[in-house]
Amino acid sequence: MQIRALSGLFLVAYCIRLGYAMLDVPVPPQDTADYDELALNVLQGAGYVSYENWYGFPMYSWRPPAYPLFLAAIYGAWGYSHAAVQVVQSAIGALSVLLLFLIMQRIYRPAAWPAAVVAALYEPLVSVCSEVMSECLFIFFVLLALWAIRDRRQRWPMLVLSGVAIGLAALTRPVGLLILPALALVALCEREWTAWRSVAWAALAAVLVIAPWTVRNAVVHDAFVPVSTHGGFIVARSNAIEPAWRQERGWGIDRAVFEAMPTEVERDRFWWKQGREFMFSNPLLYGRLVFERLLRFLYFFRPSYNAAFATLLPFALLGLWRYGRRTEFRIESAFIGVSTLVFCTLLYGSTRFRLPLEPLLIGFAAVYLSDAWSRWSHRLWASVVGGVLLLNLGLWLMGERLRSIVLYGLDGLGLR
């Protein structure tokens, strides 16, 4: 019976995502061109390298390999087609909904179906499947890792599967490695050998998955580059007197930088040093930037009013506060905490970083509301939930006016 129900859930989630893709909603240009060039160069035998966005200078490790190779596999099978990518990513997004259901079943069974249904309909998780960006694949690997690590019998094949998923997540976006310190933090709290055993198996498998790419980078660069040469740039541009997010073209790189430092590793190390020096030399300004990035991380606009996230957030925060420290919820809450800390203290707190955490926030909101259903009168429960939904519907309808007010206020405080 459950297999039939889960098949139905997958089909509904898949059709919603595919239907959204067919609407052909415009997507702002982001990193797609770079991913496409890498994928097409691989298919054409030129190797894993990009030139077009970098003044003709070769970039061998700027992007982690998993997503461009994923695109290369699709283009190799169907030809160069973003529609084909959307079809495949819609299936991956629907599988992510199933993984969230399975995770919630192991954590708090009454919240499994509510969380899965919300995730199937949740607009940011639906729309991301239409973007030729790494988020959809990354979310799947993160949820796969969190599901596998929760194997009740702690069987080594499942622990290895979790580590493989962590490694693939890191090869999609290096912040996937943050799952490991989150697991270590949980093991430290539990002080049990079995918890450390799980971390060891997962870490070993993750290292083995990443190692071939690290070896390839060592051969290409004659230097130790675990995954990517992109990190230093993000850190330097996020931690500066005038950080990149405040500038209209803050993420561009001048040709002079490439001419002065022609190798990727040289530039990466320069940027890492630049970012560190700013943080240590300007502690008060750095503290202010951390606060600003936390605000950016929770921002409701992208650029229109994000009614889905705004509706989710209060219930998710209440769920985290009430249940996050309990043993059965620690892995997910630790991952949310570690990720938020890194995104806001080291990186630039983008809502793009937040998206992979939103399935887990949906889970915590579902737990809180499921528990409230049993504790409150049903009339009170319906009034609270209905009130929040109606409020956000009203705010969504006046989205542009509200956005102008918010931006005016942020400008006045110097926080835009």
C-alpha positions as CSV (number, residue, x, y, z in Angstrom):
1,M,0.0,0.0,0.0
2,Q,2.8,2.4,0.9
3,I,4.6,1.7,-2.4
4,R,1.5,2.6,-4.3
5,A,1.1,5.8,-2.2
6,L,4.7,6.8,-2.7
7,S,4.4,6.1,-6.4
8,G,1.5,8.5,-6.5
9,L,3.4,11.1,-4.6
10,F,6.3,10.8,-7.0
11,L,4.0,11.1,-10.0
12,V,2.2,14.2,-8.6
13,A,5.5,15.9,-7.7
14,Y,7.0,15.1,-11.1
15,C,4.0,16.4,-13.0
16,I,3.9,19.6,-11.0
17,R,7.6,20.2,-11.8
18,L,7.3,19.3,-15.4
19,G,4.2,21.5,-15.8
20,Y,6.1,24.4,-14.3
21,A,9.0,23.8,-16.7
22,M,6.5,23.9,-19.6
23,L,5.4,27.4,-18.6
24,D,8.9,28.6,-19.6
25,V,9.1,31.1,-16.8
26,P,12.1,33.5,-17.5
27,V,15.2,32.8,-15.3
28,P,17.8,35.4,-14.7
29,P,21.2,34.5,-16.3
30,Q,23.4,33.0,-13.6
31,D,26.1,30.3,-13.9
32,T,24.4,28.3,-16.7
33,A,26.7,29.4,-19.5
34,D,29.7,28.3,-17.6
35,Y,28.2,24.9,-16.8
36,D,27.1,24.5,-20.5
37,E,30.6,25.3,-21.8
38,L,32.2,22.7,-19.5
39,A,29.7,20.1,-20.5
40,L,30.0,20.7,-24.2
41,N,33.8,20.8,-24.0
42,V,33.8,17.4,-22.3
43,L,31.6,16.0,-25.1
44,Q,33.7,17.5,-27.8
45,G,36.9,16.0,-26.4
46,A,38.4,19.4,-25.3
47,G,38.5,18.2,-21.7
48,Y,37.0,19.7,-18.5
49,V,37.9,23.3,-19.1
50,S,36.2,26.6,-19.8
51,Y,37.4,29.8,-21.5
52,E,34.6,31.9,-22.8
53,N,33.8,33.9,-19.6
54,W,37.4,34.2,-18.6
55,Y,39.0,36.3,-21.5
56,G,40.3,33.1,-23.0
57,F,42.3,32.0,-19.9
58,P,41.7,28.3,-19.2
59,M,39.7,27.4,-16.0
60,Y,40.2,23.8,-15.1
61,S,38.8,23.6,-11.6
62,W,36.7,26.7,-11.1
63,R,33.5,24.7,-11.1
64,P,33.1,21.3,-9.2
65,P,32.7,18.5,-11.8
66,A,29.4,16.8,-10.8
67,Y,26.9,19.1,-12.4
68,P,28.7,19.8,-15.7
69,L,29.3,16.1,-16.1
70,F,25.6,15.5,-15.3
71,L,24.7,18.0,-18.1
72,A,27.3,16.3,-20.4
73,A,25.5,12.9,-19.9
74,I,22.1,14.5,-20.8
75,Y,23.5,16.3,-23.8
76,G,25.3,13.2,-25.0
77,A,22.1,11.2,-24.8
78,W,19.6,13.8,-26.1
79,G,21.6,16.5,-27.8
80,Y,22.1,20.0,-26.4
81,S,18.7,20.7,-24.9
82,H,17.7,22.6,-21.7
83,A,14.3,21.0,-22.0
84,A,15.9,17.6,-21.6
85,V,17.7,18.8,-18.5
86,Q,14.3,20.1,-17.1
87,V,12.7,16.7,-17.7
88,V,15.5,14.9,-15.9
89,Q,15.7,17.4,-13.1
90,S,11.9,17.2,-12.6
91,A,12.3,13.5,-11.8
92,I,15.3,14.2,-9.5
93,G,13.2,16.9,-7.7
94,A,10.3,14.4,-7.3
95,L,12.8,11.8,-5.9
96,S,13.9,14.5,-3.4
97,V,10.3,14.7,-2.2
98,L,10.3,11.0,-1.6
99,L,13.6,11.2,0.3
100,L,12.2,13.9,2.6
101,F,9.2,11.6,3.3
102,L,11.5,8.7,4.2
103,I,13.6,10.9,6.4
104,M,10.6,12.3,8.3
105,Q,9.2,8.8,8.7
106,R,12.4,7.9,10.7
107,I,12.3,11.1,12.7
108,Y,8.6,11.8,13.4
109,R,6.1,9.6,11.5
110,P,3.0,11.8,11.8
111,A,4.8,14.6,10.0
112,A,6.0,12.5,7.0
113,W,3.0,12.9,4.7
114,P,2.4,16.6,5.6
115,A,6.1,17.4,4.9
116,A,6.1,15.4,1.6
117,V,2.9,17.1,0.4
118,V,4.2,20.6,1.2
119,A,7.6,19.8,-0.5
120,A,5.8,18.5,-3.6
121,L,3.9,21.8,-3.9
122,Y,6.5,24.2,-2.5
123,E,7.2,26.7,-5.2
124,P,11.0,27.3,-4.7
125,L,11.6,23.5,-4.9
126,V,9.4,23.3,-7.9
127,S,10.9,26.2,-9.9
128,V,14.5,25.2,-9.2
129,C,14.0,22.0,-11.3
130,S,13.6,24.3,-14.3
131,E,16.9,26.1,-13.8
132,V,20.1,24.8,-15.4
133,M,21.8,25.2,-12.1
134,S,23.3,22.8,-9.6
135,E,20.7,23.2,-6.8
136,C,18.3,20.5,-7.9
137,L,21.1,17.8,-8.0
138,F,22.7,19.1,-4.8
139,I,19.4,18.9,-2.8
140,F,19.0,15.3,-3.9
141,F,22.5,14.3,-2.8
142,V,22.1,16.1,0.6
143,L,18.7,14.4,1.3
144,L,20.1,11.0,0.2
145,A,23.0,11.4,2.6
146,L,20.8,12.4,5.5
147,W,18.4,9.5,4.8
148,A,21.1,6.8,4.5
149,I,23.0,8.0,7.7
150,R,19.7,7.4,9.6
151,D,19.6,3.7,9.0
152,R,18.3,2.3,12.3
153,R,20.5,-0.8,12.3
154,Q,23.6,1.3,11.3
155,R,24.5,-1.2,8.5
156,W,27.8,-0.3,6.9
157,P,26.4,-0.4,3.3
158,M,24.0,2.4,4.3
159,L,26.7,4.4,6.0
160,V,28.9,4.0,2.9
161,L,26.0,5.2,0.8
162,S,25.7,8.2,3.0
163,G,29.4,9.0,2.5
164,V,29.1,8.5,-1.3
165,A,26.2,10.9,-1.4
166,I,28.2,13.4,0.7
167,G,31.1,13.1,-1.7
168,L,28.8,13.6,-4.7
169,A,27.2,16.6,-3.0
170,A,30.7,18.1,-2.4
171,L,31.6,17.5,-6.1
172,T,28.4,19.4,-7.0
173,R,28.9,22.2,-4.5
174,P,31.8,22.0,-2.0
175,V,29.5,23.1,0.9
176,G,28.1,19.6,0.8
177,L,31.1,18.7,3.0
178,L,29.4,20.6,5.8
179,I,27.3,17.4,6.5
180,L,30.4,15.8,8.0
181,P,31.1,18.4,10.7
182,A,27.3,18.4,11.5
183,L,27.6,14.6,12.0
184,A,30.7,15.0,14.1
185,L,28.9,17.6,16.3
186,V,26.0,15.2,16.8
187,A,28.5,12.4,17.7
188,L,30.2,14.7,20.2
189,C,26.9,15.4,21.9
190,E,25.8,11.7,22.0
191,R,29.2,10.4,23.2
192,E,28.6,7.0,21.8
193,W,30.9,4.8,19.8
194,T,28.2,3.9,17.2
195,A,27.8,7.6,16.4
196,W,31.5,8.0,15.7
197,R,31.5,4.8,13.7
198,S,28.8,6.3,11.5
199,V,30.9,9.5,11.0
200,A,34.0,7.4,10.2
201,W,32.3,5.3,7.6
202,A,30.6,8.3,5.9
203,A,33.9,10.4,6.0
204,L,35.9,7.5,4.5
205,A,33.4,6.9,1.7
206,A,33.2,10.7,1.0
207,V,37.0,11.0,0.8
208,L,37.2,8.0,-1.6
209,V,34.6,9.6,-3.9
210,I,36.3,13.0,-4.0
211,A,39.9,11.6,-4.2
212,P,40.0,10.9,-8.0
213,W,39.1,14.5,-8.7
214,T,41.6,15.8,-6.2
215,V,44.3,13.7,-7.9
216,R,43.2,15.0,-11.2
217,N,43.6,18.6,-9.9
218,A,47.0,17.8,-8.5
219,V,48.1,16.6,-12.0
220,V,46.6,19.7,-13.7
221,H,47.7,22.3,-11.3
222,D,50.7,20.7,-9.6
223,A,49.1,21.8,-6.3
224,F,46.7,20.5,-3.7
225,V,43.1,21.5,-4.8
226,P,40.6,19.3,-3.0
227,V,37.6,20.3,-5.2
228,S,37.5,23.8,-6.6
229,T,39.4,27.0,-7.1
230,H,36.3,29.1,-6.6
231,G,36.2,29.4,-2.8
232,G,38.8,32.1,-2.4
233,F,37.0,34.4,-4.8
234,I,33.7,34.0,-3.0
235,V,35.3,34.6,0.4
236,A,37.2,37.7,-0.8
237,R,34.3,39.3,-2.5
238,S,32.0,38.5,0.4
239,N,34.4,40.0,3.0
240,A,35.4,43.4,1.8
241,I,34.9,47.1,2.6
242,E,32.3,47.1,-0.3
243,P,31.2,43.5,-0.7
244,A,30.1,42.2,-4.1
245,W,26.4,41.9,-3.2
246,R,26.2,45.7,-2.8
247,Q,27.6,46.3,-6.2
248,E,25.7,46.1,-9.5
249,R,28.6,44.1,-11.1
250,G,30.4,43.0,-8.0
251,W,31.0,39.4,-9.1
252,G,32.9,40.3,-12.3
253,I,36.6,39.7,-12.6
254,D,38.7,42.2,-14.5
255,R,41.0,40.9,-17.2
256,A,44.0,42.6,-15.4
257,V,43.6,40.0,-12.6
258,F,44.1,37.1,-15.1
259,E,47.0,38.8,-16.7
260,A,48.7,39.5,-13.3
261,M,48.0,36.0,-11.9
262,P,47.6,33.7,-14.9
263,T,47.1,30.4,-12.9
264,E,43.9,29.4,-11.0
265,V,45.7,28.3,-7.9
266,E,47.6,31.6,-7.6
267,R,44.4,33.6,-7.9
268,D,42.6,31.3,-5.4
269,R,45.3,31.6,-2.8
270,F,45.5,35.4,-3.3
271,W,41.8,35.7,-2.7
272,W,41.8,33.5,0.3
273,K,44.5,35.7,1.8
274,Q,42.7,38.8,0.9
275,G,39.5,37.6,2.6
276,R,41.3,36.5,5.8
277,E,43.2,39.8,6.1
278,F,40.0,41.8,5.8
279,M,38.3,39.7,8.6
280,F,41.1,40.1,11.0
281,S,41.9,43.7,10.2
282,N,38.3,45.0,10.4
283,P,36.5,43.0,13.2
284,L,33.7,45.5,13.7
285,L,32.9,45.9,10.0
286,Y,33.2,42.1,9.6
287,G,30.7,41.6,12.4
288,R,28.3,44.0,10.7
289,L,28.6,42.1,7.5
290,V,27.8,38.8,9.3
291,F,24.6,40.4,10.6
292,E,23.7,41.7,7.1
293,R,24.3,38.3,5.6
294,L,22.0,36.7,8.1
295,L,19.3,39.2,7.0
296,R,20.1,38.3,3.3
297,F,19.8,34.6,4.2
298,L,16.3,35.1,5.5
299,Y,15.3,37.6,2.8
300,F,11.7,37.2,1.5
301,F,12.3,38.6,-2.0
302,R,13.9,36.9,-5.0
303,P,13.2,39.6,-6.3
304,S,9.4,39.2,-5.9
305,Y,7.8,38.4,-2.6
306,N,8.5,34.7,-1.7
307,A,5.2,33.9,-0.1
308,A,6.1,30.2,0.2
309,F,9.2,30.8,2.3
310,A,7.6,33.6,4.3
311,T,4.7,31.2,5.2
312,L,7.1,28.4,6.1
313,L,9.6,30.3,8.1
314,P,7.7,31.0,11.4
315,F,6.6,27.4,11.8
316,A,10.1,26.1,10.8
317,L,11.7,28.3,13.4
318,L,9.2,27.2,16.1
319,G,9.9,23.6,15.1
320,L,13.7,24.1,15.3
321,W,13.4,25.8,18.7
322,R,11.0,23.2,20.2
323,Y,12.5,20.0,18.8
324,G,15.9,20.8,17.3
325,R,17.9,19.7,20.4
326,R,16.1,16.3,20.7
327,T,18.1,13.3,19.8
328,E,16.0,12.2,16.8
329,F,16.3,15.7,15.3
330,R,19.9,16.5,16.0
331,I,21.4,15.6,12.6
332,E,19.1,17.8,10.6
333,S,19.3,20.7,13.1
334,A,23.1,20.5,13.3
335,F,23.3,20.6,9.5
336,I,21.1,23.6,9.3
337,G,23.1,25.3,12.1
338,V,26.5,24.6,10.6
339,S,25.5,25.6,7.1
340,T,23.9,28.8,8.3
341,L,27.0,29.7,10.3
342,V,29.3,29.1,7.3
343,F,27.0,30.9,4.8
344,C,26.7,34.0,7.0
345,T,30.3,34.2,8.5
346,L,32.4,33.2,5.5
347,L,30.2,33.4,2.4
348,Y,27.6,35.9,1.3
349,G,24.4,34.6,2.8
350,S,22.5,34.3,-0.5
351,T,19.0,32.8,-0.6
352,R,20.5,30.4,-3.1
353,F,22.5,28.9,-0.3
354,R,19.3,28.6,1.8
355,L,17.4,26.6,-0.8
356,P,19.0,23.2,0.0
357,L,18.0,23.7,3.6
358,E,14.4,24.4,2.9
359,P,13.3,20.7,2.6
360,L,14.6,20.3,6.2
361,L,12.8,23.5,7.3
362,I,9.6,22.1,5.7
363,G,10.2,19.0,7.9
364,F,10.6,21.0,11.1
365,A,7.5,23.1,10.2
366,A,5.5,19.8,9.6
367,V,6.6,18.4,12.9
368,Y,5.6,21.5,14.8
369,L,2.2,21.7,13.1
370,S,1.5,18.0,13.4
371,D,2.3,18.2,17.1
372,A,0.2,21.3,17.5
373,W,-2.7,19.5,15.8
374,S,-2.7,17.0,18.6
375,R,-2.2,19.6,21.4
376,W,-4.4,22.5,20.3
377,S,-8.1,22.6,19.5
378,H,-8.6,22.0,15.8
379,R,-10.4,25.3,15.5
380,L,-7.4,27.2,17.0
381,W,-5.0,25.3,14.7
382,A,-7.0,26.1,11.6
383,S,-7.2,29.8,12.7
384,V,-3.5,30.1,13.2
385,V,-2.5,28.4,10.0
386,G,-5.2,30.0,8.0
387,G,-4.3,33.4,9.4
388,V,-0.6,33.0,8.3
389,L,-1.6,31.8,4.9
390,L,-4.1,34.7,4.4
391,L,-1.5,37.3,5.6
392,N,1.1,36.0,3.2
393,L,-1.4,35.9,0.3
394,G,-2.2,39.6,1.0
395,L,1.5,40.5,1.2
396,W,2.2,38.6,-2.1
397,L,-0.6,40.5,-3.8
398,M,1.1,43.8,-2.9
399,G,4.6,42.3,-3.5
400,E,6.1,45.1,-5.6
401,R,4.9,47.9,-3.3
402,L,6.1,45.9,-0.2
403,R,9.5,45.2,-1.9
404,S,10.0,48.9,-2.5
405,I,9.2,49.7,1.1
406,V,11.7,47.0,2.3
407,L,14.4,48.2,0.0
408,Y,13.9,51.8,1.1
409,G,14.3,50.7,4.7
410,L,17.4,48.6,4.0
411,D,18.9,51.5,2.1
412,G,18.2,53.9,5.0
413,L,20.0,51.5,7.4
414,G,22.8,50.9,4.9
415,L,22.0,47.2,4.8
416,R,21.0,46.7,1.2
